């Protein structure tokens, strides 16, 4: 769907205000592949910009939460994220305008750099698991209530909300709920004790870029202070990450003993998210993981 003329004029005003110079939008090219938002490349007389739009009432505060997550990651200095130019609402349309990132190739040096960069990001710690605000994963609200232990956070802010959503939609059978309760009772014994780490939170292969200098660029975060193994497990869930990435991470900051055996456990949360979003075989995968650990 083409962008309304009024919205383009509004965005031009936002660009001009942000830059301190008059910028005119020449045209907007729609992009394909976005499953949640409409996305565009804005061509202006001062270069390119990236734009996401959606109905403002569909996912209230979504773009504000995304801009916040990008800012939190960028402020660590560990990894680049696109700079937010403007975020807001116009006539019922929510929008997020970001700097455009020109992309380069996925070389071996890039993968090594990305692995080390992720480890550096994870070294930004906190006293508690969670965040002082909620955000989103996909189109689902992601609660980030703060907890002293990883098991408490994973149960109350990750697994229970997704299981409740599935139960309310009558998508999950009683046996799976019983197995999840059994898992909750022993979850604190399955993970080593580590300090909360700043994590991307949704690190699949569609949520990073490589710029023309070979630097990683993180996008679409579901940021919080969590267990760093969650990012590693998510990176393995759908593939798309070179082995060099994982080796470089391990060289920079080795994971605790037994991390390979916890990959499926870490991915229980994203599998539940995908099950609630898309249904189908994802619920079978969730139950397979539950049976493995209980």
N, C-alpha and C positions, 0 to 999 in steps of 0.2 A: 504494500500500500504506500503510495507516495506521501511525503510529508506535506502537511498543510502549509500554505504560504505564510500564514500568521505565525506558525511555529518556527519556520525558517527565519523570519524577521526577528522573532524573540531570541533565537539562538545566536543570530548575528550580533544582537545587542549584548548578550552575555559574553560572547567572544571579545567584543570591543572593550567591554568593561574589564575583563580579566587581563587583557594585554596592554591596555592604556592607549591603544591605537584603533582607528576605525578599520574594521574587518568586514568584508562582504562575503556572504556565502553565494557561490556561483551556481552550484547544483549539488544534489545528494544522490549517491548511488547506493541502492539497496544491496545488502549482502545476503547470501544464502547460508544455510547451516545452523542458524540460531533456533533452538527448540523452545526457548522461553520468551525471548524478546525479539522485536524487530531491530535490525542493526543496519547501519549506514556508514559510508565514508562521505564526509562533508568536504567538498572542494571549495576552497576559499581563495581570495587573492593574496593570502599569506600562508598557503600550504594546506595540508590535509589534517582532518580531525576525525575521531571515531565517535559514533553516537549510538546509544541504545535507547529504545523507547518501549513503553508498555502502557496499558490503561492504568491510570493512577490508583484506581480502587481495586485492581486485581491483586497486587502485592504491595500493600501500603508500607512505606519506609524501606522498600527493597533497595532502591538505588542509593539512598542515604547510608544504609548499612554497608553496601558494597564500597562506596567511596571511603567510608571509615576504615574498612578492612585494608584497602589499598594503601591508605595513609599510614596505618599502623605498621604494615610491613616495610614500606619505604622509609619510615622514620628510623628504623634500626640501622640503615646503611648497609645491610647485608645483601640486599637484592633489589633490583629495579622493579618498579611497578609503573604503569601509565599514570601520568599526572592528571588529576581531575581538573577540568577546565570549568565546568558548571554542572550543577545537579539541582533539579527542581521539578516544577509542574507547570504546564500551560494548558488551559482549557480541557482538563481531564486527562491529559497525557503526561505521564511521568517520563523524565529523561535523565540520562547521564552522559555527559560529553567528556571525552578523554583525549589526551594527546594520541596521535597516531604513531604506531610503532612500525617502522620499516623493518622487514624481516630478513634474516640471513639463513644459511644452511645449518643443519644439525650435524656438526662435525664431532669427531672424537674429543678434541679440546673443549668444545662446548659442553659435552656430557660430563667431562671431568670437572669443569668449572661449576656446572650446575649442582653436582653432588656435594662439592665442598661448600658452595653457597648455601645450600639447604642446611647443612650442619651448622654453619655460622648463624643462620636465622634461628635455629633451634636453641642456640646458646643464650638467647634472650629469654630469661626465665621470670617467674613470678612466685609469690608465696602460696597462691591457691590456684586450683584448676578452675577454668571457666573464664568469664569476662564480665565487665560491669554492664553489659548490654547484650540483648539477643540479636541474632541476625538470621540468615537464610542458608539453606543448602538446597539447591534446585529451587523449586517454588515453595518448599516447606519451611515453616518457621523452625529455627534451630535455637533452642533455649540454652543459655550459658550461665545458669546459676552457679555460684562459686562454692567449691567444696575443698576440704582439706586433703582428701585422698582421691586417687585416680579411680578406684573402684566405685566410690560414691558418685563421682561425676559421671562416669560411663553409664552407670545404672540409671540415675535419676534424670540426667540431662540428654542422654543419647538413646539408650535402649528402651526404657519404659515409655517415653513419649511416642516412639515409633510403633511399639507393640500396642499401645492404647489406640493409636490411630487405626491400625490394622484391625483391631478387635471391634472398634466402633463401626468400621465399614464391613464387618462380618467376613473378613478375608483370612482369618487365622483360626485354626481349630484348637480345642482345649488342650490337647496333648502338647502342642508347641508352647503354649503359655506355661504349662507345668514345667517343661524342660527349661524354659527361660528362668523361672524362679529357682530351679536347682542350680543353674549357672550363677545367678546373682549371689547365692549363698557361699560360693567358693571363689568368686572373681578376684577377691583381694589376695588369694594365694597363687593366682596364675600370672600376675605381673610383678616384676621387680619394682622396688621403690626408686623413683627418680623425681627430680624437681620438675614442676610444670614448665613446659617449653612453648614458646610462641610457634604455632603451627599454621600452615596454609589452610588446612581443614577440608579441602576438596581437590586434592592433588592428583587428578587423572590427566591423561595426555592432552586433553583439550584445554587445559587451564594454565598453560605456560607458552611463551613465545621465545624465540631467539632473535636478538636484534642484529643489525648489520656488523656490529663489532664482536659478535659471538658471545654476548652476555645474555644470561637468562632473564626473562621478564615474566613475573607472576601476574596472572589475571584471575578474576572471578573467585576471590577467596571466601572461605567460611571461617574466618580467623577466630582463634581463641587460644588460651593457654591449656595445653593438653599433653598427652603422651606422644613423644616424637615418633614412636613406632607407627602411629596411625598414618602419618604422611607416607612413610616408607611402604606400608601395607597397601595403601590406596594406589600408590604408583605401580604396584605389582598387579593390582586387581584386573585391569583391562589391558595391560601391556602398553607398548609405545615408548618405554624407557629403555635405553641401552644399558647393557651390563656395566659399562664404564661408569655410569651415574652411581650405581649402588656401590661399586668398588671404591669410588672416590669418597663417598659419604663414610664408608667404613674406615677408610684410611684417615679421614679427618676427625671423626668422632665415633669410635666403634660402638655398636649397639650392645646391649646387655646379652649375656649368654642365653641361648634359647629363643632368640627373637624370631628365627625362622618358624618355630613351632607356634608362635603367636600371631602369625600373619592372618590366618583365617579368622581368628578370634577378633583381631582388630577390624577386619572387614565385615564383621557382623553388622556394624552400624550402617555403612554405605549400602550393604545388601538390603537391609530393611528399608532404607530410604528409596532405593530403586524399586523394591517390592511395592511400596505404597504409591509410588509415582506411576509404575508401569505394570504391576501385577505379574501374572504369568509364572514363569519358572523361577523367578527370584525368591519366592516363598519356599520353594523346594530347596534352594541353595541355603537359605537361612536355617531351615530345619536340619539340613545336613551338618552345618556348623554346630548347632546346638547339641546334636547327638554326639558329635566328636568330643566335645568338652565336658559333657555331663555323664 
